[in-house]
Amino acid sequence: MRTKHWAAPLVAAATALMCHAAQAQMHMVVEATAKDVIGSRLAFAVKERVRTSAGFKLVGTREDALFRMSLVTLDDKGGYFTVYSAVFSAWQPQTGTWTYLDNLVGTCGTSRIAECADSLVASADQVAEEPRAFYRAYFSKEGRR
C-alpha cells in the first residue's frame, strides 16, 4: 500500500515526539544558506548550540523534524559582519505543512559569533514553547504518546 507524500513526515514527527517526550527534546532541523565566511561560521555555531541544547535534538532533514530554523546570511561586503535572517516554523500534522511562527533579522560580527548563535537558539527555544505544548496534547489525544 502506498502512503501519501505527507504521511512519512507525519510518522517521523510522531516517532520523534514519542521517543523524546521524556527528555522534552523537540527534533529540530537547521537549514542554512550561508555563502559568506562569517555566515557559515554562524550557521555551524547555531548547529553546535542545538546539539548541546536541553530543549532540542538536531536532525538532518525536515522529514525528521517538528521544528525548523531557516537561516540565510549575506556578506556585508567588508568581511567583518554577516547580515542574517532566521525564520522559525513548525510542522502541522493535521495539514501536513510547515507553519510560520516567527522571524529575526540581525547582524553578527566576527567577534560575536558565539553570542549570536546563543541568542538565535534561545529565541528558537522561546518560539518553540507553544508548539511543544501543542504536540504533547495532539499526540497524547491521538493515543500515540
C-alpha positions in Angstrom: 0.0 0.0 0.0 1.4 3.4 -1.0 1.2 6.2 1.5 0.5 9.8 0.8 3.6 12.1 0.3 2.9 13.8 3.6 2.5 10.6 5.7 6.2 9.9 6.1 7.0 13.2 7.7 3.9 12.8 10.0 5.0 9.3 11.1 8.6 10.6 11.6 7.3 13.6 13.6 5.1 11.4 15.8 8.0 9.0 16.3 10.3 11.8 17.1 8.0 13.2 19.7 7.3 9.8 21.3 11.0 8.9 21.5 11.9 12.1 23.2 8.9 13.0 25.2 10.6 12.1 28.4 13.5 14.3 27.7 11.2 17.1 26.3 13.6 17.5 23.3 11.9 18.6 20.1 13.5 17.4 16.9 14.8 20.5 15.0 16.4 21.0 11.7 18.6 24.0 10.9 18.6 24.8 7.2 21.3 27.3 6.4 22.1 29.2 3.2 25.4 30.9 4.2 27.8 31.5 1.4 29.8 34.1 3.3 32.6 33.1 5.7 31.1 34.7 8.8 27.6 33.4 8.0 29.0 29.9 7.6 30.7 30.1 11.0 27.4 31.4 12.5 25.4 28.5 10.9 27.9 26.0 12.3 27.8 27.6 15.7 24.0 27.5 15.8 24.0 23.8 14.9 26.6 23.2 17.7 24.3 25.0 20.2 21.3 23.0 19.1 23.3 19.7 19.6 24.0 20.6 23.2 20.6 22.1 23.9 18.3 20.5 26.5 15.3 21.6 24.5 16.2 20.4 21.0 17.7 17.4 19.2 19.4 18.3 15.9 18.2 16.3 13.0 19.5 16.3 9.4 16.3 16.7 7.4 12.9 18.3 7.7 11.2 14.9 7.4 12.7 14.0 10.8 11.8 17.4 12.4 8.9 19.1 14.2 10.6 22.5 14.4 12.7 24.3 11.7 15.1 27.2 11.7 15.8 28.5 8.2 18.9 30.7 8.4 20.1 32.9 5.5 23.2 35.1 5.7 24.7 37.7 3.4 28.2 39.2 3.5 28.3 42.9 4.4 31.0 43.3 1.6 33.5 44.4 4.2 34.2 41.0 5.5 33.6 41.9 9.2 29.9 41.2 9.6 27.2 39.0 8.2 23.5 40.0 7.9 21.2 37.2 8.9 17.6 36.3 8.7 16.2 33.4 10.8 12.7 32.1 10.2 11.1 29.6 12.6 8.4 27.2 11.6 6.6 24.2 13.0 5.2 21.0 11.4 1.4 20.8 11.4 0.4 17.2 11.5 -3.3 17.9 10.6 -2.4 19.6 7.3 0.9 18.1 6.5 2.5 21.5 6.1 5.0 23.8 7.8 3.6 26.9 9.6 5.4 30.1 10.0 5.9 31.1 13.7 8.4 34.0 13.9 11.5 35.5 12.3 14.5 37.5 13.3 16.8 39.8 11.3 20.2 41.0 12.6 23.9 41.4 12.1 26.7 39.4 13.6 30.4 40.3 13.6 33.4 38.0 13.7 34.0 38.6 17.4 30.3 37.9 18.3 29.6 34.6 16.6 29.2 32.6 19.8 26.9 35.3 21.3 24.8 35.5 18.1 24.4 31.7 18.0 23.4 31.6 21.7 20.8 34.3 21.0 19.4 32.5 18.0 19.0 29.2 19.8 17.5 30.9 22.9 15.0 32.7 20.6 14.2 29.3 18.9 13.6 27.8 22.4 11.2 30.6 23.3 9.3 30.4 19.9 9.0 26.6 20.3 7.2 26.7 23.7 3.7 26.8 22.1 4.4 24.1 19.5 5.8 21.9 22.2 2.6 22.1 24.2 0.5 21.6 21.1 2.5 18.4 20.1 2.1 16.9 23.6 -1.6 17.5 23.5 -2.1 16.4 19.9 -0.1 13.2 20.1 -1.5 12.2 23.5 -5.0 12.7 22.2 -4.2 10.6 19.2 -3.1 7.9 21.6 0.5 7.9 20.4 2.3 9.1 23.4 
